[in-house]
Amino acid sequence: MSFRVMIFMIVLMLATGLAEAQPEPAPRAQAEALFVDAQKALSRGDDAGAERLLKDALTSDPAFTSAIWQLAQIYESRGELDYARELLTRGLRQDPGASWAREKLAQLESSLARTILAEARGYMGSGKYNLAIPKLSAYLGLRPDDPAALVAMAKCHFEKGNPKTARQYIDKVQAIDPGNAEISALTARMETTSRDAQLEKLLAEAQIALLDTTEAAPGRARTALHKLIEADPANSWAKERLVDLDRAGNEKAVRTEAREKKPAPAVVAEGRKAMDRSKGALSTAGHFIVAHLSLFVLGAVLCVLVIDVRRRMTRRSYPLEGTITVIPILDIVSLVNGNLRTGRLIVVSSDAKGEIYFEKGEIIHARCDGLTGKIAFHKLMDIRSGRFFFHNHLPNVRRTIADPLSLLLLSMKPHEDSVLELEASDEREEALSTRR
């Protein structure tokens, strides 16, 4: 190997060593370089490219506030105010002295709050309370003490049948604004609805007690009717049923007393004389009956037909009925189950129609819009408005449900509204993490 070749190899090795020893650019230097490239992209009108470069800059140096401010400005220009707010909040945590950013954040939150509240009111106006609630929750995250939003949240939960949650928001409003007229009106509505629900529940309990035929049934029926009259003193139906119960009790007592009385000797003697006198009349009547036998048969047939028609008409009546909006369908099912009633519960609403079949209180079958069994039962339990009718006649049906009521309720899926709120919350979390 020549001397020149050796010199060349030594120089090459030294150059390679120096290159390997050259330090990598610092994270801040990388972030600044990417920030400069992002500015160039913005000058060309390439917002998407600038967004990508700024995200890379923040990946290299998460504390690089210049990239945070620039990225927030991009999101604000697009109308994505929630992401811009998130970035401004993040930047202020790292640089609390940036007063301009604090002013910008206040302006942005004001615009964002107006937009969210308008969307929530739009959903409320169309009756989509399950979509309005997440919007109002986001708004209250920005304005936690705004009475208007708290009132709107209370109304949403009241309309969705969550009186306890609605009451919590009412209490918040009354603590902030004791004279709020909207809350006073809403409270009056809630009290009226609660009273109506209580009255209908007491009415249902009284109706079921009146259907019972056991020895203890009259006592339970009287107790239920007295409770109903106590809650609604003007209820004429309950007063009439009490009169009927008293009349039936008096008649039963008279019959019992008559059976227990022993006939006196004079009464027995008189009865024997009457029987002797009636022998001749009976003989004459016997000849008359034989002569007009066909007429008697025809009369008997007509009586049977009349009794059958009356029985069919009775079967068409519904001894227990009411409105699901006032008393939930779960309360009716629990009431029938607890009183060990046999029959079928007909449920009718604008969305679905079906029946639940009971045998001594246990649910044996359900059907709803072509579905049967547990699926049909769960669909009927989701009905929030409509009417119900309980018929104390159980037709012959195939048993499709073997579980008791407690297991049927445990197997129900979470409420759709709660799932929607959780999914919406998860989507917002995922979107924010992606934007970062």
NORVENHU-V333336 format. One record per backbone hydrogen bond with DSSP energy under -0.5 kcal/mol. CO is the residue of the C=O (numbers start at 1). NH is the residue of the N-H. E is the energy in kcal/mol with one decimal. If there is no record, write none. Layout:
# NORVENHU-V333336
co,nh,e
CO,NH,E
CO,NH,E
This chain:
# NORVENHU-V333336
co,nh,e
2,6,-1.7
3,7,-2.2
4,8,-2.2
5,9,-2.2
6,10,-2.1
7,11,-2.2
8,12,-2.2
9,13,-2.2
10,14,-2.1
11,15,-2.2
12,16,-2.3
13,17,-2.2
14,18,-2.2
15,19,-2.1
16,20,-2.1
17,21,-1.8
18,22,-0.6
19,22,-0.8
26,30,-2.4
27,31,-2.6
28,32,-2.7
29,33,-2.2
30,34,-2.5
31,35,-2.3
32,36,-2.2
33,37,-2.0
34,38,-2.1
35,39,-2.1
36,40,-1.9
37,41,-2.1
38,42,-2.3
39,43,-2.1
40,44,-1.2
41,46,-2.9
42,45,-1.3
45,47,-1.3
46,50,-2.1
47,51,-2.7
48,52,-2.1
49,53,-2.2
50,54,-2.4
51,55,-2.1
52,56,-1.9
53,57,-2.2
54,58,-2.1
55,59,-1.7
56,60,-2.0
57,61,-2.6
61,64,-2.0
63,65,-1.4
64,67,-0.6
64,68,-1.2
65,69,-2.9
66,70,-2.1
67,71,-2.4
68,72,-2.3
69,73,-2.0
70,74,-1.7
71,75,-2.1
72,76,-2.3
73,77,-2.1
74,78,-1.3
75,79,-0.6
75,80,-2.2
76,79,-1.0
79,81,-1.7
80,84,-1.9
81,85,-2.6
82,86,-1.9
83,87,-2.1
84,88,-2.4
85,89,-2.5
86,90,-2.0
87,91,-2.7
88,92,-2.4
89,93,-1.5
90,94,-1.0
91,95,-2.3
95,98,-1.8
97,99,-1.8
98,102,-1.6
99,103,-2.3
100,104,-2.5
101,105,-2.5
102,106,-2.0
103,107,-2.3
104,108,-2.7
105,109,-2.7
106,110,-1.9
107,111,-2.2
108,112,-2.9
109,113,-2.6
110,114,-2.0
111,115,-2.2
112,116,-2.6
113,117,-2.6
114,118,-2.2
115,119,-2.1
116,120,-2.5
117,121,-2.5
118,122,-1.9
119,123,-2.1
120,124,-2.3
121,125,-2.4
122,126,-1.2
123,128,-2.6
124,127,-1.4
127,129,-1.5
128,131,-0.9
128,132,-1.6
129,133,-1.9
130,134,-0.6
131,135,-1.0
132,136,-2.5
133,137,-2.3
134,138,-2.1
135,139,-2.3
136,140,-2.7
137,141,-1.1
138,142,-0.7
139,142,-1.2
139,143,-2.9
143,146,-1.5
145,147,-0.7
146,150,-2.0
147,151,-2.8
148,152,-2.2
149,153,-2.4
150,154,-2.3
151,155,-2.3
152,156,-2.3
153,157,-2.2
154,158,-2.0
155,159,-2.7
156,160,-1.7
157,162,-3.3
158,161,-1.3
162,166,-2.3
163,167,-2.3
164,168,-1.5
165,169,-1.6
166,170,-2.1
167,171,-2.4
168,172,-1.6
169,173,-2.2
170,174,-2.6
171,175,-1.7
172,176,-1.6
173,177,-4.2
177,180,-1.8
180,184,-1.6
181,185,-2.2
182,186,-2.5
183,187,-2.7
184,188,-1.9
185,189,-2.0
186,190,-2.5
187,191,-2.3
188,192,-2.2
189,193,-2.7
190,194,-2.6
191,195,-2.3
192,196,-2.5
193,197,-2.5
194,198,-2.2
195,199,-2.5
196,200,-2.5
197,201,-2.1
198,202,-2.4
199,203,-2.4
200,204,-2.3
201,205,-2.3
202,206,-2.2
203,207,-2.4
204,208,-2.4
205,209,-2.3
206,210,-2.1
207,211,-1.0
208,212,-0.8
209,212,-0.7
214,217,-0.9
216,220,-1.9
217,221,-2.8
218,222,-2.5
219,223,-2.2
220,224,-2.5
221,225,-2.6
222,226,-2.7
223,227,-2.0
224,228,-2.0
225,229,-2.5
226,230,-2.4
227,231,-2.0
228,232,-2.2
232,235,-2.1
234,236,-1.0
235,239,-1.3
236,240,-2.5
237,241,-2.2
238,242,-1.9
239,243,-2.0
240,244,-2.3
241,245,-2.4
242,246,-2.5
243,247,-2.5
244,248,-2.7
245,249,-2.4
246,250,-2.4
247,251,-2.5
248,252,-2.2
249,253,-2.1
250,254,-2.4
251,255,-2.3
252,256,-2.4
253,257,-2.4
254,258,-2.4
255,259,-2.1
256,260,-1.8
257,261,-1.2
264,268,-2.2
265,269,-2.4
266,270,-2.4
267,271,-2.1
268,272,-2.1
269,273,-2.1
270,274,-2.2
271,275,-2.0
272,276,-2.3
273,277,-2.4
274,278,-1.6
275,279,-0.7
276,279,-0.9
276,280,-0.6
277,281,-0.7
278,282,-2.8
279,283,-2.2
280,284,-2.2
281,285,-2.6
282,286,-2.5
283,287,-1.9
284,288,-2.0
285,289,-2.6
286,290,-2.3
287,291,-1.9
288,292,-1.5
290,293,-1.0
292,296,-1.6
293,297,-2.4
294,298,-2.4
295,299,-2.3
296,300,-2.4
297,301,-2.3
298,302,-2.2
299,303,-2.2
300,304,-2.2
301,305,-2.3
302,306,-2.4
303,307,-2.5
304,308,-2.4
305,309,-2.5
306,310,-2.5
307,311,-2.2
308,312,-2.4
309,313,-2.5
310,314,-2.1
311,315,-2.1
312,316,-1.2
313,317,-0.6
314,317,-1.1
317,319,-0.6
320,390,-3.8
322,388,-2.1
323,327,-2.2
328,331,-0.6
328,332,-1.3
329,333,-2.4
330,334,-2.4
331,335,-2.1
332,336,-2.5
333,337,-2.5
334,338,-2.7
335,339,-1.6
336,341,-2.0
337,340,-1.1
341,361,-2.7
343,358,-3.4
344,346,-0.6
344,391,-2.9
345,356,-2.1
346,389,-2.4
347,354,-2.4
348,387,-2.8
352,349,-2.4
353,369,-1.3
354,347,-2.9
355,367,-2.2
356,345,-3.4
357,364,-2.3
357,365,-1.0
358,343,-1.9
359,362,-1.6
362,359,-2.6
362,364,-0.5
364,400,-2.2
364,401,-2.0
365,357,-3.0
366,373,-1.9
367,355,-2.1
368,371,-2.2
371,368,-2.4
372,375,-0.6
372,376,-0.5
373,377,-2.1
374,378,-2.8
375,379,-2.1
376,380,-2.2
377,381,-2.1
378,382,-0.9
379,382,-0.6
380,383,-1.3
386,324,-2.1
386,325,-0.7
387,348,-2.8
388,322,-1.8
389,346,-3.7
389,391,-0.6
390,320,-1.1
391,344,-2.4
393,395,-0.6
395,397,-0.7
404,408,-1.9
405,409,-2.2
406,410,-1.8
407,411,-1.7
409,412,-1.1
415,419,-2.0
416,420,-2.6
417,421,-2.2
418,422,-2.4
419,423,-2.9
420,424,-2.6
421,425,-2.2
422,426,-2.6
423,427,-2.5
424,428,-2.0
425,429,-2.2
426,430,-2.5
427,431,-2.5
428,432,-2.3
429,433,-2.2
430,434,-2.1
431,435,-2.4
432,436,-1.7
